[in-house]
Amino acid sequence: MAKGEHYSDAELLRALRTGNQLEAPIKYLYAAHFDNLANFIRVNKGSQQDAEDVFQEMIMVFIDLVQKEKFRGESSVKTFLYAIIRNLWLNELKKRNRSLLRDTEYYAGSTQADHDIGESIEANEARRQIFGLMEQLGEMCRRILVYFYYDNLSMKEIVQRLNYDNEQVVRNKKYKCMKELNELLDRHHGMKNAFKELLLYGI
């Protein structure tokens, strides 16, 4: 982002919806909101590293919600980001220690906003788990499956990216990769439904 560059809320949402050249709006989010939102983590039993990690995840959730038209500027971006980071940190505290949760400065937000945020957080968690399983399949399988299901590339495009001889070779490889992934999912029953939902609604 050029020095002094600024986005209004409407301009920021437009930039994020395009999905192209996200570097500048993401840099703006850091410049405009990191200090304030990171402080929420620090005063609620979090470290600086916690603040950095949760802020990064918050950006992913925010972009996901904007691109899915679940946030259109009904509130200010600042207010909405606070709701996201609050939900993320509360979820993290629940995992770590419930006694920490009792001391957290919790402020209730919009029911619909919290619902949408919660859904996006759950989807991101499922995505991380699925990608973790894909890592066990090896680099080539992971790349083929991510290209096909996540990036929505055609077989022709995958052939070009991975330098395979033809589309049939990629189809055969994808079939074997999916078979291996299904075998892994059979050993992780709780993730099978999550994977099906990701295939239906997008990883």
Backbone as CSV, one residue per row, in Angstrom:
resi,resn,N_x,N_y,N_z,CA_x,CA_y,CA_z,C_x,C_y,C_z
1,MET,0.849,-1.202,0.000,0.000,0.000,0.000,0.877,1.242,0.000
2,ALA,0.600,2.161,-0.875,1.385,3.386,-0.930,1.184,4.184,0.341
3,LYS,2.215,4.942,0.679,2.149,5.734,1.900,0.956,6.675,1.835
4,GLY,0.152,6.676,2.881,-0.986,7.563,2.945,-2.244,7.023,2.282
5,GLU,-2.161,5.849,1.636,-3.342,5.308,0.976,-4.395,4.944,2.010
6,HIS,-5.645,5.281,1.691,-6.728,5.059,2.643,-7.945,4.522,1.908
7,TYR,-8.676,3.646,2.586,-9.920,3.119,2.036,-11.081,3.553,2.923
8,SER,-12.150,4.013,2.295,-13.397,4.127,3.045,-13.931,2.706,3.215
9,ASP,-14.918,2.512,4.090,-15.481,1.170,4.267,-16.009,0.621,2.944
10,ALA,-16.709,1.462,2.182,-17.289,1.018,0.906,-16.195,0.639,-0.085
11,GLU,-15.132,1.424,-0.145,-14.020,1.129,-1.057,-13.318,-0.165,-0.660
12,LEU,-13.165,-0.378,0.644,-12.517,-1.587,1.126,-13.328,-2.821,0.744
13,LEU,-14.634,-2.758,0.933,-15.490,-3.895,0.603,-15.452,-4.190,-0.891
14,ARG,-15.449,-3.162,-1.702,-15.368,-3.370,-3.153,-14.053,-4.046,-3.531
15,ALA,-12.974,-3.591,-2.916,-11.664,-4.164,-3.224,-11.584,-5.636,-2.822
16,LEU,-12.174,-5.978,-1.687,-12.130,-7.357,-1.215,-13.050,-8.265,-2.028
17,ARG,-14.159,-7.737,-2.513,-15.109,-8.562,-3.272,-14.522,-9.020,-4.600
18,THR,-13.660,-8.219,-5.192,-13.100,-8.591,-6.491,-12.241,-9.843,-6.389
19,GLY,-11.579,-10.009,-5.233,-10.710,-11.169,-5.055,-9.371,-11.029,-5.733
20,ASN,-9.136,-9.889,-6.382,-7.873,-9.661,-7.090,-7.053,-8.596,-6.366
21,GLN,-5.742,-8.793,-6.372,-4.833,-7.811,-5.790,-5.265,-7.411,-4.381
22,LEU,-5.271,-8.407,-3.507,-5.718,-8.181,-2.128,-4.621,-7.613,-1.234
23,GLU,-3.398,-7.554,-1.747,-2.279,-7.132,-0.899,-2.496,-5.743,-0.304
24,ALA,-2.938,-4.793,-1.123,-3.109,-3.421,-0.630,-4.209,-3.309,0.422
25,PRO,-5.418,-3.866,0.183,-6.438,-3.765,1.233,-6.070,-4.509,2.507
26,ILE,-5.341,-5.622,2.386,-4.919,-6.344,3.584,-3.901,-5.517,4.366
27,LYS,-2.980,-4.867,3.667,-2.023,-3.991,4.342,-2.751,-2.855,5.045
28,TYR,-3.795,-2.354,4.402,-4.565,-1.281,5.026,-5.240,-1.772,6.303
29,LEU,-5.790,-2.996,6.278,-6.426,-3.545,7.478,-5.436,-3.626,8.626
30,TYR,-4.210,-4.057,8.315,-3.180,-4.105,9.361,-2.879,-2.704,9.885
31,ALA,-2.673,-1.767,8.975,-2.295,-0.413,9.389,-3.403,0.258,10.193
32,ALA,-4.649,0.034,9.793,-5.762,0.759,10.408,-6.289,0.101,11.674
33,HIS,-6.148,-1.232,11.784,-6.881,-1.914,12.852,-6.049,-2.838,13.743
34,PHE,-4.822,-3.153,13.345,-4.090,-4.157,14.133,-3.865,-3.720,15.577
35,ASP,-3.358,-2.515,15.785,-3.010,-2.086,17.147,-4.218,-2.163,18.086
36,ASN,-5.346,-1.674,17.618,-6.537,-1.639,18.459,-7.063,-3.046,18.762
37,LEU,-7.151,-3.871,17.730,-7.721,-5.209,17.918,-6.741,-6.145,18.630
38,ALA,-5.446,-5.963,18.375,-4.457,-6.778,19.078,-4.488,-6.485,20.571
39,ASN,-4.791,-5.243,20.906,-4.863,-4.878,22.317,-5.973,-5.639,23.033
40,PHE,-7.084,-5.915,22.324,-8.163,-6.710,22.911,-7.648,-8.090,23.314
41,ILE,-6.822,-8.685,22.469,-6.253,-10.006,22.783,-5.319,-9.906,23.980
42,ARG,-4.471,-8.896,23.977,-3.466,-8.776,25.041,-4.091,-8.533,26.401
43,VAL,-5.156,-7.734,26.466,-5.773,-7.448,27.768,-6.673,-8.598,28.225
44,ASN,-6.885,-9.575,27.342,-7.706,-10.729,27.695,-6.892,-12.018,27.637
45,LYS,-5.769,-11.986,28.370,-4.955,-13.175,28.615,-4.174,-13.665,27.404
46,GLY,-4.027,-12.836,26.375,-3.299,-13.252,25.192,-1.925,-12.622,25.101
47,SER,-1.053,-13.233,24.317,0.291,-12.722,24.081,0.325,-11.940,22.771
48,GLN,1.450,-11.316,22.492,1.612,-10.618,21.223,1.510,-11.598,20.065
49,GLN,2.084,-12.794,20.229,1.996,-13.811,19.180,0.551,-14.251,18.961
50,ASP,-0.193,-14.399,20.072,-1.626,-14.715,19.958,-2.331,-13.646,19.127
51,ALA,-2.019,-12.387,19.433,-2.668,-11.271,18.739,-2.381,-11.325,17.245
52,GLU,-1.135,-11.613,16.883,-0.763,-11.671,15.472,-1.455,-12.836,14.772
53,ASP,-1.491,-14.000,15.436,-2.113,-15.182,14.835,-3.616,-14.987,14.648
54,VAL,-4.280,-14.467,15.687,-5.735,-14.294,15.620,-6.094,-13.202,14.622
55,PHE,-5.271,-12.172,14.527,-5.551,-11.107,13.559,-5.474,-11.652,12.135
56,GLN,-4.494,-12.501,11.867,-4.388,-13.103,10.538,-5.625,-13.938,10.220
57,GLU,-6.071,-14.716,11.195,-7.269,-15.530,10.976,-8.490,-14.641,10.809
58,MET,-8.548,-13.544,11.552,-9.664,-12.612,11.429,-9.769,-12.073,10.009
59,ILE,-8.630,-11.755,9.410,-8.643,-11.246,8.041,-9.206,-12.289,7.083
60,MET,-8.814,-13.558,7.259,-9.337,-14.625,6.405,-10.845,-14.742,6.541
61,VAL,-11.329,-14.695,7.780,-12.768,-14.801,8.021,-13.498,-13.595,7.427
62,PHE,-12.936,-12.415,7.615,-13.561,-11.193,7.105,-13.680,-11.224,5.588
63,ILE,-12.600,-11.581,4.903,-12.628,-11.647,3.442,-13.647,-12.687,2.975
64,ASP,-13.693,-13.823,3.663,-14.647,-14.879,3.314,-16.081,-14.370,3.416
65,LEU,-16.396,-13.673,4.499,-17.751,-13.164,4.708,-18.107,-12.073,3.697
66,VAL,-17.143,-11.217,3.389,-17.396,-10.161,2.402,-17.656,-10.764,1.029
67,GLN,-16.832,-11.727,0.630,-16.970,-12.307,-0.703,-18.225,-13.166,-0.828
68,LYS,-18.733,-13.668,0.291,-19.978,-14.430,0.269,-21.204,-13.543,0.501
69,GLU,-20.964,-12.210,0.494,-22.045,-11.233,0.659,-22.773,-11.358,1.999
70,LYS,-22.067,-11.856,3.017,-22.668,-11.939,4.347,-22.352,-10.707,5.183
71,PHE,-21.520,-9.844,4.643,-21.316,-8.526,5.253,-21.292,-7.502,4.133
72,ARG,-22.223,-6.576,4.170,-22.340,-5.573,3.121,-22.211,-4.159,3.672
73,GLY,-21.683,-4.040,4.871,-21.510,-2.715,5.442,-22.654,-2.275,6.313
74,GLU,-23.417,-3.250,6.854,-24.532,-2.891,7.731,-24.035,-2.153,8.978
75,SER,-22.863,-2.517,9.447,-22.196,-1.790,10.532,-20.862,-1.310,9.979
76,SER,-20.105,-0.586,10.779,-18.791,-0.163,10.303,-17.864,-1.374,10.231
77,VAL,-16.869,-1.289,9.365,-15.883,-2.366,9.259,-15.198,-2.585,10.607
78,LYS,-14.875,-1.489,11.290,-14.200,-1.593,12.585,-15.035,-2.404,13.577
79,THR,-16.336,-2.123,13.644,-17.222,-2.845,14.562,-17.300,-4.323,14.195
80,PHE,-17.385,-4.604,12.900,-17.501,-5.984,12.446,-16.215,-6.761,12.703
81,LEU,-15.072,-6.133,12.476,-13.790,-6.791,12.750,-13.662,-7.119,14.237
82,TYR,-14.130,-6.207,15.069,-14.095,-6.470,16.509,-14.939,-7.696,16.847
83,ALA,-16.120,-7.818,16.224,-16.980,-8.966,16.485,-16.293,-10.260,16.064
84,ILE,-15.587,-10.221,14.943,-14.888,-11.430,14.466,-13.768,-11.808,15.419
85,ILE,-12.938,-10.838,15.769,-11.775,-11.169,16.600,-12.219,-11.599,17.995
86,ARG,-13.319,-11.027,18.480,-13.857,-11.435,19.775,-14.294,-12.903,19.722
87,ASN,-15.020,-13.270,18.665,-15.474,-14.657,18.529,-14.301,-15.622,18.394
88,LEU,-13.312,-15.243,17.604,-12.141,-16.100,17.436,-11.407,-16.315,18.754
89,TRP,-11.233,-15.228,19.513,-10.475,-15.329,20.757,-11.259,-16.093,21.823
90,LEU,-12.554,-15.891,21.873,-13.373,-16.653,22.826,-13.314,-18.140,22.513
91,ASN,-13.354,-18.490,21.237,-13.232,-19.898,20.856,-11.884,-20.465,21.272
92,GLU,-10.839,-19.658,21.106,-9.502,-20.114,21.485,-9.396,-20.302,22.999
93,LEU,-9.979,-19.378,23.750,-9.945,-19.500,25.203,-10.709,-20.729,25.676
94,LYS,-11.808,-21.057,24.996,-12.559,-22.263,25.356,-11.690,-23.501,25.196
95,LYS,-10.866,-23.505,24.151,-9.976,-24.643,23.921,-8.898,-24.721,24.998
96,ARG,-8.410,-23.563,25.420,-7.269,-23.536,26.331,-7.669,-23.759,27.791
97,ASN,-8.593,-22.951,28.245,-8.892,-22.995,29.670,-10.157,-22.198,29.939
98,ARG,-11.174,-22.844,30.424,-12.445,-22.154,30.658,-12.325,-21.071,31.739
99,SER,-11.368,-21.218,32.635,-11.214,-20.197,33.670,-10.762,-18.879,33.068
100,LEU,-9.995,-18.938,31.969,-9.596,-17.714,31.290,-10.806,-17.027,30.674
101,LEU,-11.740,-17.832,30.193,-12.918,-17.285,29.534,-13.740,-16.421,30.485
102,ARG,-13.792,-16.791,31.769,-14.606,-16.047,32.725,-14.093,-14.624,32.910
103,ASP,-12.795,-14.417,32.684,-12.197,-13.104,32.883,-12.160,-12.262,31.612
104,THR,-12.717,-12.782,30.537,-12.639,-12.077,29.259,-13.712,-11.002,29.162
105,GLU,-13.328,-9.855,28.596,-14.263,-8.756,28.419,-15.159,-9.061,27.234
106,TYR,-16.278,-9.711,27.507,-17.181,-10.136,26.435,-18.331,-9.148,26.301
107,TYR,-18.560,-8.716,25.076,-19.685,-7.839,24.798,-20.528,-8.489,23.707
108,ALA,-21.792,-8.705,23.962,-22.661,-9.375,22.994,-22.822,-8.526,21.750
109,GLY,-22.827,-9.185,20.593,-22.990,-8.484,19.341,-24.294,-8.869,18.677
110,SER,-24.421,-8.513,17.415,-25.607,-8.836,16.637,-25.759,-10.340,16.502
111,THR,-26.950,-10.860,16.736,-27.193,-12.301,16.657,-26.875,-12.837,15.272
112,GLN,-27.373,-12.165,14.230,-27.120,-12.632,12.868,-25.646,-12.529,12.518
113,ALA,-25.011,-11.430,12.911,-23.590,-11.268,12.626,-22.785,-12.356,13.316
114,ASP,-23.088,-12.607,14.595,-22.359,-13.648,15.314,-22.585,-15.017,14.683
115,HIS,-23.813,-15.252,14.194,-24.110,-16.533,13.547,-23.265,-16.708,12.287
116,ASP,-23.222,-15.676,11.445,-22.448,-15.741,10.216,-20.959,-15.889,10.511
117,ILE,-20.482,-15.131,11.499,-19.074,-15.222,11.884,-18.755,-16.622,12.388
118,GLY,-19.643,-17.155,13.238,-19.423,-18.499,13.774,-19.348,-19.541,12.682
119,GLU,-20.225,-19.428,11.680,-20.213,-20.376,10.567,-18.898,-20.290,9.798
120,SER,-18.430,-19.072,9.573,-17.190,-18.898,8.829,-15.990,-19.422,9.616
121,ILE,-15.987,-19.204,10.937,-14.902,-19.720,11.774,-14.880,-21.244,11.742
122,GLU,-16.061,-21.862,11.848,-16.139,-23.322,11.793,-15.650,-23.842,10.449
123,ALA,-16.027,-23.143,9.375,-15.597,-23.562,8.041,-14.078,-23.472,7.915
124,ASN,-13.478,-22.409,8.478,-12.023,-22.270,8.427,-11.333,-23.369,9.218
125,GLU,-11.924,-23.737,10.361,-11.349,-24.809,11.177,-11.423,-26.132,10.424
126,ALA,-12.568,-26.401,9.797,-12.711,-27.626,9.005,-11.728,-27.620,7.841
127,ARG,-11.537,-26.461,7.225,-10.606,-26.346,6.110,-9.188,-26.697,6.547
128,ARG,-8.789,-26.190,7.698,-7.443,-26.488,8.206,-7.272,-27.985,8.455
129,GLN,-8.318,-28.615,9.015,-8.235,-30.040,9.292,-8.136,-30.855,8.006
130,ILE,-8.935,-30.483,7.006,-8.901,-31.181,5.727,-7.537,-31.019,5.064
131,PHE,-7.021,-29.785,5.072,-5.704,-29.564,4.476,-4.625,-30.350,5.224
132,GLY,-4.811,-30.501,6.549,-3.871,-31.309,7.317,-3.861,-32.752,6.851
133,LEU,-5.036,-33.288,6.558,-5.112,-34.649,6.020,-4.479,-34.724,4.632
134,MET,-4.739,-33.696,3.826,-4.173,-33.691,2.481,-2.648,-33.724,2.505
135,GLU,-2.068,-33.089,3.525,-0.612,-33.083,3.651,-0.077,-34.512,3.759
136,GLN,-0.873,-35.400,4.372,-0.437,-36.794,4.523,-0.418,-37.538,3.197
137,LEU,-1.081,-37.002,2.185,-1.138,-37.669,0.883,0.086,-37.379,0.026
138,GLY,0.867,-36.394,0.418,2.011,-36.000,-0.386,1.743,-34.716,-1.142
139,GLU,2.800,-34.077,-1.573,2.726,-32.763,-2.196,1.883,-32.767,-3.472
140,MET,2.091,-33.759,-4.350,1.392,-33.741,-5.623,-0.109,-33.944,-5.451
141,CYS,-0.502,-34.875,-4.590,-1.926,-35.085,-4.331,-2.550,-33.822,-3.741
142,ARG,-1.858,-33.227,-2.786,-2.390,-32.017,-2.158,-2.606,-30.933,-3.202
143,ARG,-1.644,-30.746,-4.092,-1.763,-29.692,-5.099,-2.914,-29.968,-6.072
144,ILE,-3.044,-31.211,-6.504,-4.125,-31.548,-7.437,-5.489,-31.299,-6.797
145,LEU,-5.663,-31.765,-5.565,-6.964,-31.621,-4.904,-7.283,-30.165,-4.604
146,VAL,-6.287,-29.398,-4.180,-6.512,-27.980,-3.898,-6.828,-27.231,-5.189
147,TYR,-6.078,-27.532,-6.248,-6.345,-26.874,-7.533,-7.772,-27.166,-8.013
148,PHE,-8.182,-28.428,-7.856,-9.480,-28.839,-8.394,-10.639,-28.347,-7.532
149,TYR,-10.554,-28.588,-6.200,-11.692,-28.280,-5.331,-11.671,-26.872,-4.757
150,TYR,-10.476,-26.350,-4.518,-10.386,-25.035,-3.883,-10.267,-23.916,-4.916
151,ASP,-9.361,-24.103,-5.892,-9.137,-23.068,-6.898,-10.078,-23.212,-8.099
152,ASN,-10.833,-24.329,-8.147,-11.795,-24.577,-9.232,-11.142,-24.540,-10.608
153,LEU,-9.937,-25.079,-10.704,-9.254,-25.137,-12.000,-9.771,-26.318,-12.805
154,SER,-9.760,-26.164,-14.120,-10.137,-27.269,-15.002,-8.979,-28.257,-15.085
155,MET,-9.269,-29.447,-15.620,-8.210,-30.439,-15.797,-7.114,-29.898,-16.720
156,LYS,-7.535,-29.173,-17.745,-6.560,-28.601,-18.676,-5.620,-27.638,-17.960
157,GLU,-6.168,-26.812,-17.079,-5.348,-25.851,-16.344,-4.406,-26.552,-15.370
158,ILE,-4.896,-27.645,-14.756,-4.042,-28.395,-13.821,-2.893,-29.054,-14.582
159,VAL,-3.179,-29.588,-15.763,-2.124,-30.181,-16.597,-1.032,-29.154,-16.865
160,GLN,-1.430,-27.942,-17.197,-0.460,-26.884,-17.505,0.364,-26.497,-16.278
161,ARG,-0.283,-26.435,-15.122,0.428,-26.022,-13.904,1.405,-27.089,-13.421
162,LEU,1.030,-28.367,-13.601,1.841,-29.453,-13.039,2.679,-30.167,-14.095
163,ASN,2.570,-29.699,-15.328,3.378,-30.265,-16.418,3.153,-31.759,-16.632
164,TYR,1.901,-32.201,-16.497,1.570,-33.584,-16.827,1.415,-33.705,-18.350
165,ASP,1.432,-34.958,-18.843,1.356,-35.190,-20.293,-0.013,-34.854,-20.862
166,ASN,-1.067,-35.245,-20.136,-2.411,-34.995,-20.645,-3.420,-35.023,-19.499
167,GLU,-4.688,-34.696,-19.831,-5.723,-34.604,-18.815,-6.059,-35.953,-18.190
168,GLN,-5.975,-37.022,-18.978,-6.316,-38.339,-18.450,-5.360,-38.753,-17.336
169,VAL,-4.096,-38.397,-17.463,-3.111,-38.709,-16.422,-3.507,-38.012,-15.122
170,VAL,-3.948,-36.753,-15.234,-4.353,-35.996,-14.047,-5.618,-36.605,-13.438
171,ARG,-6.583,-37.001,-14.288,-7.810,-37.618,-13.779,-7.494,-38.893,-13.005
172,ASN,-6.591,-39.709,-13.556,-6.218,-40.952,-12.882,-5.544,-40.661,-11.539
173,LYS,-4.667,-39.667,-11.533,-3.976,-39.305,-10.299,-4.956,-38.759,-9.278
174,LYS,-5.894,-37.897,-9.732,-6.894,-37.339,-8.832,-7.752,-38.447,-8.228
175,TYR,-8.128,-39.423,-9.031,-8.933,-40.542,-8.529,-8.190,-41.289,-7.413
176,LYS,-6.912,-41.562,-7.639,-6.121,-42.260,-6.619,-5.972,-41.405,-5.362
177,CYS,-5.789,-40.100,-5.547,-5.646,-39.199,-4.395,-6.933,-39.150,-3.578
178,MET,-8.066,-39.074,-4.277,-9.352,-39.037,-3.576,-9.609,-40.346,-2.850
179,LYS,-9.200,-41.440,-3.449,-9.373,-42.743,-2.795,-8.573,-42.785,-1.499
180,GLU,-7.340,-42.295,-1.550,-6.504,-42.258,-0.342,-7.091,-41.316,0.698
181,LEU,-7.602,-40.158,0.233,-8.194,-39.200,1.164,-9.430,-39.789,1.828
182,ASN,-10.261,-40.495,1.066,-11.451,-41.123,1.640,-11.084,-42.164,2.685
183,GLU,-9.992,-42.880,2.450,-9.535,-43.853,3.438,-9.109,-43.152,4.727
184,LEU,-8.460,-41.995,4.588,-8.080,-41.218,5.770,-9.325,-40.698,6.487
185,LEU,-10.305,-40.220,5.714,-11.534,-39.699,6.306,-12.313,-40.795,7.031
186,ASP,-12.219,-42.022,6.541,-12.892,-43.139,7.213,-12.321,-43.356,8.611
187,ARG,-11.068,-42.965,8.797,-10.437,-43.099,10.118,-10.644,-41.851,10.968
188,HIS,-11.235,-40.820,10.373,-11.550,-39.582,11.095,-13.018,-39.253,10.823
189,HIS,-13.906,-40.028,11.458,-15.329,-39.966,11.137,-15.910,-38.561,11.248
190,GLY,-15.448,-37.810,12.242,-16.020,-36.487,12.458,-15.726,-35.511,11.341
191,MET,-14.736,-35.809,10.510,-14.338,-34.889,9.458,-15.002,-35.198,8.121
192,LYS,-15.622,-36.371,8.014,-16.168,-36.759,6.713,-17.299,-35.833,6.283
193,ASN,-18.211,-35.535,7.202,-19.308,-34.621,6.855,-18.789,-33.225,6.550
194,ALA,-17.772,-32.800,7.315,-17.193,-31.473,7.071,-16.604,-31.403,5.671
195,PHE,-15.963,-32.490,5.254,-15.366,-32.515,3.924,-16.444,-32.453,2.842
196,LYS,-17.541,-33.175,3.047,-18.635,-33.147,2.074,-19.208,-31.737,1.952
197,GLU,-19.339,-31.047,3.093,-19.865,-29.682,3.059,-18.918,-28.739,2.343
198,LEU,-17.611,-28.958,2.553,-16.634,-28.126,1.864,-16.686,-28.338,0.362
199,LEU,-16.940,-29.560,-0.068,-17.057,-29.833,-1.493,-18.306,-29.185,-2.071
200,LEU,-19.380,-29.161,-1.268,-20.634,-28.578,-1.736,-20.586,-27.062,-1.782
201,TYR,-20.013,-26.463,-0.726,-20.083,-25.016,-0.580,-18.751,-24.311,-0.817
202,GLY,-17.696,-25.089,-1.100,-16.408,-24.492,-1.367,-15.472,-24.620,-0.195
203,ILE,-14.268,-25.107,-0.444,-13.280,-25.276,0.624,-12.794,-23.895,1.032
